[in-house]
Amino acid sequence: MIKIDFSDGRVTMVVCPVDGRCGFRRLADIAYRVLNIDVTLGEDYVVFVSKSGGICKIIHCDEQGSLLIVRMLHRGRFERFLMEAEGPAAKPLTPQELMKFLDGETLYVKRESLWRG
């Protein structure tokens, strides 16, 4: 289990998969344009999963700089989500849910739990 404290900000998972080659700037741009989350304010951790499900990336900023965390599992893939939503959709997560997800556990998402910007 990884040991990172995500409790000092909001955690939001972007529901639609992204290109796993995207770096910090591209992911921050997606978060801002699609979800209106300005990660440079240091209030949010934004989670992205690659289209293949093999890579999970988390972006965040603090007063010292930008942070890009990349997680790949030794076995299996990160869950992909199938859901119905109108417009951009993301799932708010607790730090505990994020830690479980990063360890390869399945998250169960209800339609009414989606955040719409």
C-alpha positions, -999 to +999 in steps of 0.1 A: +000+000+000+013+035-009+016+061+018+006+095+006-017+119+024-044+132+001-065+147+030-053+183+025-074+188-006-104+177-027-099+145-047-117+143-080-115+114-104-120+122-141-144+095-153-135+095-190-102+078-199-073+100-211-042+094-232-017+078-208+011+098-225-003+132-212+020+151-189+011+176-161+003+206-183-020+187-206-038+170-177-041+204-158-056+219-190-082+191-193-091+195-156-096+233-161-113+232-195-136+203-188-143+204-150-133+240-142-108+228-117-077+251-115-052+226-100-026+254-097-046+268-067-034+239-046-068+228-035-074+198-056-059+164-065-072+153-099-071+117-109-069+104-144-069+068-158-054+059-192-075+045-219-059+011-215-064+012-177-027+005-172-017+039-158-033+062-132-020+098-129-027+123-102-019+160-105-016+186-077+002+218-069+015+233-037+035+264-029+067+247-040+056+235-075+036+210-095+032+173-087+025+144-111+021+110-095+021+080-118+009+046-106+011+013-125+000-019-109+022-050-110-009-071-118-042-061-134-056-028-146-073+001-130-111-001-133-128+016-162-162+032-155-192+028-177-219+053-168-244+076-182-239+114-177-249+146-194-219+168-200-185+165-182-186+141-153-162+134-125-164+114-092-155+131-059-135+106-038-124+105-002-087+100+004-095+065+016-113+056-016-084+070-037-059+049-017-080+017-023-083+026-060-045+031-063-041-004-048-063-019-076-096-022-057-128-016-076-148+016-069-185+014-072-200+046-088-236+056-086-250+079-112-262+104-086-227+106-071-213+122-102-201+158-101-212+180-129-194+212-136 
